[in-house]
Amino acid sequence: MQKSLPTNKLTTWTCLVFLAVLSTLTSCQKDPVTPPTSAYNNGFWVVNEGPFGSGTGTLTWVARDGSRTEQDVFGRVNQRPLGNIAQSMLIHGGVGMVVLNNAGRLEWVNPATMQSLGSLSGFELPSAVALDPIRSKVYVSEWVRFGGAGRVAILDWGSRQVLKRIPVGPFPDALALAGQRLVVANGDSNTVTLVDTEADTVLKTITVGDRPNSLVVLGQTVAVLCGGKPSWLGTETPGSLHLLRLSDGESLAQLTWGRSDDHPKDLLLTPDGETLLYQLESPVRSGLHRISLPLSSGTINPTQPWLNRLFYHTAFDPHGSRYLVTTDAGDFASAGKVFRWNSQGVLVDSFATGIAPGHVVFVP
């Protein structure tokens, strides 16, 4: 016959068993990751596109002093994937928005903690973004489909709802906004679309060079960089640079590269406001090149590049260091890299990123 335990020992034994079970159950549960308030300031976000067609885009954080990097911050904080292909991002008024191209979705976040604030679906291959802070609107380009006309969705930033959509040309992949004008580069054509942002109507479609890919606002004008047609599209055409007046789209200057196999992209204004920087894909002079301002019509025959290599994307940090930040996507299937260069083109440092690092967003 079994002996029963004394009452006081039974109580102690029961409590120990209960605590052991509770501890086991607790250890199986995933605690939500809650980063400290303002964990992500004084640095920049790298928007990693992720593998094409499957998988997810990610966000890499890099502290401006180079002391800290974090991979897939959104996924870790929210315990779910960001979405396939992370195309671009903007931050305004304590709220961030990430554009997810293949997912057809916008994801709102708290940029200080990267916690999700909700999302909005129903977009067709969204890509570039431009913010109108005065009217509290954001413009999102939509490719819609390859080979066909695109459009621009206009959202109210406060309510995060679509107000209107306006038709533009095929593959709208770059936007520039200044005052009451939005310029849309229709990348699969030879046109840009000029939009009145007060009425949100198309003012005119302007003919430029083949395949416009980037835009830079210069006061009351906009510089439009066109890559030209590559050989795989048939008849190869050289790149060109067009200066347009923002008010009415009138052409003020046009420059053309001297070789048909010169294809420029990624136009940037240097922090001193005196020079334009661009990447040139060319059989004989590839790399980062510079053009002095002001612009006047003529032929461009660049020689030695300022930096003798090409990147996936480029951007200048507008805060503090003002470094040139470049990304290298490598094989588009494994981790990429981001580099920082000083004003003399000397490498300062580099950091690992997620797959296919593209758009870079700077935080004060």
Residue pairs with C-beta under 8 A, 6 or more apart in sequence:
4 10
5 13
30 79
32 79
33 76
33 77
33 79
34 77
34 113
34 115
35 77
35 113
35 114
35 115
36 113
37 112
37 113
38 112
38 113
39 112
39 113
40 61
40 73
40 111
40 112
40 113
40 114
40 363
41 112
41 363
41 364
42 63
42 64
42 65
42 363
42 364
43 61
43 62
43 63
43 64
43 68
43 362
43 363
44 61
44 62
44 64
44 317
44 325
44 360
44 361
44 362
44 363
45 59
45 60
45 61
45 62
45 89
45 111
45 360
45 361
45 363
46 59
46 60
46 61
46 62
46 327
46 338
46 353
46 354
46 357
46 358
46 359
46 360
47 57
47 59
47 86
47 87
47 88
47 89
47 98
47 357
47 358
47 359
47 360
47 361
48 57
48 58
48 59
48 60
48 86
48 336
48 353
48 354
48 355
48 356
48 357
48 358
49 57
49 85
49 86
49 87
49 101
49 329
49 355
49 356
49 357
49 358
50 56
50 57
50 58
50 82
50 84
50 85
50 86
50 354
50 355
50 356
51 84
51 332
51 333
51 355
51 356
52 85
52 102
52 332
52 356
53 84
53 102
54 84
55 81
55 84
55 355
56 75
56 81
56 82
56 83
56 84
56 86
57 82
57 83
57 84
57 85
57 86
57 87
57 98
57 100
57 354
58 71
58 72
58 73
58 74
58 75
58 82
58 86
58 354
58 355
59 72
59 73
59 74
59 82
59 86
59 89
59 98
59 114
59 354
60 69
60 70
60 71
60 72
60 73
60 338
60 351
60 352
60 353
60 354
60 357
61 68
61 69
61 70
61 73
61 114
62 68
62 69
62 338
62 351
63 69
64 317
64 319
64 320
64 321
66 349
66 351
69 351
69 352
70 76
71 352
71 353
71 354
72 82
72 354
73 114
74 82
74 98
74 107
74 109
74 114
74 116
75 81
75 82
77 113
77 114
77 115
78 114
78 115
78 116
82 98
82 100
82 107
83 98
83 100
83 102
83 103
83 105
83 107
84 100
84 101
84 102
84 103
85 100
85 101
85 102
85 103
86 98
86 99
86 100
86 101
86 358
86 359
87 99
87 100
87 101
87 126
87 127
87 128
87 358
87 359
88 98
88 99
88 127
88 128
88 129
88 358
88 359
89 96
89 97
89 98
89 99
89 129
89 359
89 361
90 96
90 97
90 129
90 131
90 138
90 361
91 97
91 111
91 361
91 363
92 131
92 133
92 138
92 157
93 157
94 110
94 111
94 112
95 108
95 109
95 110
95 111
95 117
95 157
96 108
96 109
96 110
96 111
96 361
97 106
97 107
97 108
97 109
97 129
97 138
98 106
98 107
98 109
99 106
99 126
99 127
99 128
99 129
99 140
100 106
100 107
100 126
101 125
101 126
101 127
101 143
102 125
103 121
104 121
104 122
104 123
104 124
104 125
104 126
105 119
105 120
105 121
105 123
105 126
106 119
106 120
106 123
106 126
106 140
106 155
106 160
107 116
107 119
108 116
108 117
108 118
108 119
108 120
108 160
109 115
109 116
109 117
110 117
111 363
118 160
120 160
120 161
120 162
122 162
123 140
123 142
123 153
124 142
124 143
124 144
124 145
125 142
125 143
125 144
125 145
126 140
126 141
126 142
126 143
126 153
127 140
127 141
127 142
127 143
127 172
127 173
128 140
128 141
128 172
128 173
128 174
128 175
129 138
129 139
129 140
129 141
129 175
130 138
130 139
130 175
130 176
130 177
130 182
131 137
131 138
131 139
131 157
131 177
132 138
132 139
132 177
132 182
132 197
135 197
135 198
136 156
136 157
136 158
137 154
137 155
137 156
137 157
137 163
137 197
138 154
138 155
138 157
139 152
139 153
139 154
139 155
139 175
139 177
139 182
139 197
140 152
140 153
140 155
141 150
141 151
141 152
141 153
141 168
141 172
141 173
141 174
141 175
141 184
142 150
142 151
142 152
142 153
142 165
142 172
143 150
143 170
143 171
143 172
143 173
144 150
144 151
146 171
146 188
147 170
147 188
148 170
149 167
149 168
149 169
149 170
150 167
150 168
150 169
150 170
150 171
150 172
150 186
151 165
151 166
151 167
151 168
151 172
152 165
152 166
152 168
152 172
152 175
152 182
152 184
152 195
153 162
153 164
153 165
154 162
154 163
154 164
154 165
154 166
154 200
155 161
155 162
155 163
156 163
163 200
164 200
166 195
166 200
166 201
166 202
167 202
168 184
168 186
168 193
168 202
169 184
169 186
169 188
169 189
169 191
169 192
169 193
169 205
170 186
170 187
170 188
170 189
171 186
171 187
171 188
171 189
172 184
172 185
172 186
172 187
172 193
173 185
173 187
173 213
174 184
174 185
174 187
174 212
174 213
174 214
174 215
175 182
175 183
175 184
175 185
175 215
176 182
176 183
176 215
176 216
176 217
176 222
177 183
177 197
177 217
178 217
178 222
178 246
179 197
179 246
180 196
180 197
180 198
181 194
181 195
181 196
181 197
181 203
181 246
181 247
182 194
182 195
182 197
183 192
183 193
183 194
183 195
183 215
183 222
183 224
183 244
183 246
184 192
184 193
184 194
184 195
185 192
185 212
185 213
185 214
185 215
185 224
186 192
186 193
186 212
187 211
187 212
187 213
188 211
189 211
189 212
190 207
190 208
190 209
190 210
190 211
190 212
190 226
191 205
191 206
191 207
191 208
191 212
192 205
192 206
192 208
192 212
192 215
192 224
192 244
192 249
193 202
193 204
193 205
193 206
194 202
194 203
194 204
194 205
194 206
194 246
194 248
194 249
195 201
195 202
195 203
196 202
196 203
203 248
203 249
204 248
204 249
206 244
206 249
206 251
208 224
208 226
208 240
208 242
208 244
209 224
209 226
209 228
209 237
209 239
209 240
209 241
209 242
209 256
210 226
210 227
210 228
210 229
210 237
210 240
211 226
211 227
211 228
211 229
212 224
212 225
212 226
212 227
213 225
213 226
213 227
213 265
213 266
213 267
214 225
214 265
214 266
214 267
214 268
214 278
215 222
215 223
215 224
215 225
215 267
216 222
216 223
216 225
216 267
216 268
216 269
216 276
217 223
217 246
218 243
218 269
218 293
218 295
220 245
220 246
220 247
221 243
221 244
221 245
221 246
221 252
222 243
222 244
222 246
223 241
223 242
223 243
223 267
223 276
223 295
224 241
224 242
224 243
224 244
225 239
225 241
225 264
225 265
225 266
225 267
225 278
226 239
226 240
226 241
226 242
226 264
227 239
227 263
227 264
227 265
228 236
228 237
228 238
228 239
228 240
228 257
228 260
228 262
228 263
228 264
229 235
229 236
229 237
230 236
230 263
231 261
236 260
236 261
237 260
238 256
238 257
238 258
238 259
238 260
238 261
238 262
238 263
239 256
239 257
239 262
239 263
239 264
239 280
240 254
240 255
240 256
240 257
241 254
241 255
241 256
241 264
241 267
241 291
241 295
241 300
242 251
242 253
242 254
242 255
243 251
243 252
243 253
243 254
243 295
244 250
244 251
244 252
245 252
252 295
253 295
253 296
253 297
254 297
255 291
255 295
255 296
255 297
255 298
255 299
255 300
256 299
256 300
257 264
257 280
257 299
257 300
257 301
257 302
258 299
258 300
258 301
259 282
259 284
261 282
261 283
262 280
262 281
262 282
262 285
262 300
262 302
263 280
263 281
263 282
264 278
264 279
264 280
264 281
264 289
265 278
265 279
265 281
266 278
266 279
266 311
266 313
266 314
267 276
267 277
267 278
268 276
268 277
268 278
268 314
268 315
268 316
269 275
269 276
269 277
269 316
270 276
270 277
270 290
270 316
271 316
271 318
271 322
271 343
273 293
274 292
274 293
275 290
275 291
275 292
275 293
276 290
276 291
276 293
277 288
277 289
277 290
277 306
277 314
277 324
278 288
278 289
278 290
278 291
279 287
279 288
279 289
279 310
279 311
279 314
280 286
280 287
280 288
280 289
280 302
280 305
281 310
285 302
285 303
285 304
285 305
286 305
286 308
286 309
286 310
287 305
287 306
287 307
287 308
287 309
287 310
288 305
288 306
288 307
288 309
288 310
288 311
288 314
288 345
289 302
289 305
289 306
290 306
291 300
306 345
307 341
307 345
311 326
311 327
311 328
311 339
312 326
312 327
312 328
312 329
312 336
312 356
312 357
312 358
313 326
313 327
313 357
313 358
313 359
313 360
314 324
314 325
314 326
314 327
315 324
315 325
315 326
315 360
315 362
316 322
316 323
316 324
316 325
317 323
317 324
317 325
317 340
317 362
318 362
319 362
319 363
319 364
321 340
321 348
322 343
323 340
323 341
323 342
323 348
324 340
324 341
324 342
324 343
325 338
325 339
325 340
325 341
325 360
326 338
326 339
326 341
327 336
327 337
327 338
327 339
327 353
327 357
327 358
327 360
328 336
328 337
328 338
328 339
328 357
329 336
329 355
329 356
329 357
329 358
330 336
330 337
332 355
332 356
333 355
334 355
335 352
335 353
335 354
335 355
336 352
336 353
336 354
336 355
336 356
336 357
337 350
337 351
337 352
337 353
337 357
338 350
338 351
338 353
338 357
338 360
339 347
339 349
339 350
340 347
340 348
340 349
340 350
341 347
341 348
342 348
